[in-house]
Amino acid sequence: MITVKGDEMEFENLKVETTNRIAVVTINRPEALNALNEQTLSELQTVFTDVNNNDGVRVVIVTGSGKKAFVAGADIVAMQQLSALDARRFSKLGHELMRSIETCSKPVIAAVNGFSLGGGCELALSCDVRIASENARFSQPEVSLGVIPGFGGTQRLARLIGKGRALELLLTGDMIDADEAYRIGMVNKVVPQEELLETAKSMATKIIGKGPFAVKLVKEAVCTGLEMDLDRANQYETELFGLCFASLDQKEGMLSFLEKRPANFVGQ
Ligand code: CAA
């Protein structure tokens, strides 16, 4: 059940802490290795809806509680008895969340601290950047359960690592370790587990130091542009580049360079 205390939101299956404009969202169902049930999907959706319009948050980090799992998948206990219609609805809920993360106006970093399987892998794939701890493991094991991925795995994995490698993982259900995930471009960095959150926070802090308006448009240009043909995507970039010059951040960013001082961005 969701209650709101002042500015802080409280959830059944999440912990959300905002410090220095970095929101750390921790999926917290350790008894089920942080598996995603409907309640958890809804709570995550609430967070990302809030974050989109919350000026107090500039970067989001998503992680799992404990040292063993990021998210071990969609909740198999909850899925086992679903009818075809209910399964379709569950998939739609997952898809809506993943899309909200992907299109969130703030950068989202996945700090993958252990098993990232099925829906957990799909959650990581919908984030902008993935940092893995050395013990992280990735797989899309749905075929072992007689189903296919339902939160975008067949689409985002192929887009991120290419059709051949994605199909190999999707068809075999093989689990790969963090180094292999790094080698095939599934994760951006691999770090010792005790450094995971700090590494994610330090990347977040670096992003927060940049022009907020430009950061938002970079994400938009890449994510929207990838869905267009190259000519239209380049045109889109041109429009967004032009838009930057209507912002105070562009004036401050370029002036601060010429005055040889740090920029003081206002995010407008
Ligand atoms: N759903 C529900 N419960 C889960 C779960 C999941 N996805 N993954 C783990 N759990 C539960 C286990 O049932 C177990 O609960 P109990 O203690 O009550 O028995 C608890 O978490 C601990 O798990 P294990 O005892 O299995 O721990 P382990 O160390 O032996 O194995 C594991 C860890 C390899 C991650 C193993 O738990 C596992 O294979 N989990 C399932 C992974 C999976 O198939 N995920 C894909 C789900 S389908 C999906 O996600 C579809 C989609 O795209 C939408």
Residues whose N, C-alpha, C, O or C-beta is under 5 A from the ligand:
A	BS01	CAA	E31 A32 L33 A35 A72 G73 A74 D75 I76 V77 F115 L117 G118 G119 P141 E142 I148 P149 G150 F151
